[in-house]
Amino acid sequence: MTYQIFKWEFIRRLKSKLFLFTAIIIPLFILGAMILPSVLMTGESSEKTSIGIIDETGRIADTYIQKLAANYRLKDGEPEFDVQVSEDEDKLRSLLLDKEIDAFLIFPDSILDTGRGELYVRSASNFKTSDALRRTLNKVILNMRLSQYHLDPAIVNQITQRVNLNTFQVSSAGETNASNELVDFFIPFIAMMILYMTILFSAQILLRSVIEERSSRMIEILLSTVTPGQLMRGKILGLGALGLVQLFFYLAVGFIVALYQGLDTIKIGFILSMMLFFILGFIFYSGIFAALGSIFDSEQEAQQISGMISLVMVVPIVLATFFITNPTALATRILTFVPPITPFLIVLRAGTSSIEIWEQVVAFIVMILSIWGVLKISGKIFHMSILLYGKRITLPEIIRWVRS
Amino acid sequence: MLQVTSIRKQFQNTLAVDDISFQVNPGDIYGFLGPNGAGKTTTIRMLMGIIKPDSGDITLEGKDINSVPRQKFGYLPEERGLYQKEKLGDVLKYLGLLKGLTPAEVGATVQHWLQRFELEAYAQRNIRELSKGNQQKVQFMATLIHDPQLIILDEPFTGLDPINQMLLKEIIQELSAKGASILFSTHQMDQVERLCNRICLIDQGRIIVEGDINDVKARHHGRNVDILFSGSLSKSDLAEYMTRVELGKNRLRGGLTSDSQTFLKWISDQVEIRSYSVTPPSLEEIFIAEVQASKEGRAA
């Protein structure tokens, strides 16, 4: 019987538009959003950009044009910028408005002292062009200032070379990986967000599914055939499997992104621990949400309480920066074993490779025990309240059921 | 055979079911009657094993009801509904599988019932597109799809048009002829009168009338009199012998409260009797009279 309920819940949700959207379209969208801009940004332009220059100093324009031509070229090797020097600002302004040129620059007399040039454009959104113009101006002015003091730009360049600190991460297995701070922050954070979204999404579907059956009175027909326990188990298994499918899609996307960015930091152990703690976290929350669904008559009423529960789930996200930067702090370690947030912290800390095996084992045991407790209590509430309609169930009543 | 022995159920301060016993034999169509709040739904839920009685036994074929596989029951709840956004055929198949049909047989069975209830054309429709009456027929199919041994129908006729009521009645009689035990709870006394062979009337959690429908009627036999007479009678004299007195110029109707022989002797002394008939009361009258008597008994 449980199998039939499992199959029914799993298949009909799998085919639903909501699932298609959250499990497949959203990750594809994220994938697109991450990859597309960098593809567009790194690609060389194929069209010339026309600019105008008014050089009030009379000394900068030539060097500037040479530098632009040397550094920015189109795919076919032609210079990217087509420059015309003028003294008539009004003329350049009307050329700009007529779209004859894309931008013009003014190098004021005082530019060497103040370091301020002016760029006029039709729309300020072409980041790539303005960046090229600014960088080039910066170099040209810097070199001119250096030569004012008779310094050799090449030597200065060498002296002021940026110092890099390469970070190597030492893990207990003894291997050293070059690591990247940004990646170190984002991988655990994104992994935790994925876990949060999949658990919350599946638990919300469970809540809605219980309320739907109650408010349509389908529950009466179901309970003449199966026990409340079978119904609850079937639902939790079916919707948990649905969440795993969703998790799988998210991980696949994460994997593709990581490959694309050339990261090989995602390890199979990490993925397995994520899956394990998804299952534990989902069962924990689904117990709570199933009981909630059996108490409330409408989704709106249930939504208030489930919103409060989601707030607890948000704690690890709000404090993520602290946890990631202090993965072995006492507070982090203690919170790792607080059941409602254990799965999130485990994944977060596993992502920073700061969690020990024993901690994972203890967390696993803590989760199993609290799941046992949650299911026992919510099973009682579910059993008692599932057939009570219309009447507001009070907290003292719930406490009495749980005690009985 | 369904055997119910001395079941009781208390909810906080209310005694919902108080020492109820009855039995439903194979082939019986058993009318389970009572005013609102009498304890019918609670009793039915105990029969279904959805809630447990505080004391007493319920057995089917001698086995405790909780150890009987649910697939032997067909239950049409009073508060009933269906998934609204699913296809009719899919929901029936799901329920058939839940009720123990094998994947191999479920398709043909669903098809059979769709034909029997004249709904084949709707198999691929969403349930919410069906009319209320048709949704109710679907609930029937869900109750009967697995050929259950014990069928419990809670207010099955509400919301059905006369044609569909007739269809349903036919199907109930077929099932009874095939040997199913049918327990049938309703307020509609005319339906009970036409369908049931045995009845049980409960009020305030207790049985007040139980047995074969003809026996029950026979016990109340003689209660309704209809007399054509010549002469004169006074209403105040009649009040000693009967209630609901309808006195015309030469016709008297009413319900006897005294022994019928005593009354006949007395009235033949008063007037000349042209015709005297005693009719069995309708089930509705028995129902009202018994529930009122039970109320008065409690009040006294």
Interface residues (C-beta under 8 A of the other chain):
Chain A: M1 Q4 I5 W8 R12 E212 E213 S216 R217 M218 E220 I221 L222 L223 S224 T225 V226 L387 Y389
Chain B: R45 M48 I50 R70 Q71 F73 G74 Y75 P77 E79 R80 G81 L82 Y83 Q84 E86 D90 Y94 L95 L97 L98 K99 Q139 A142 T143
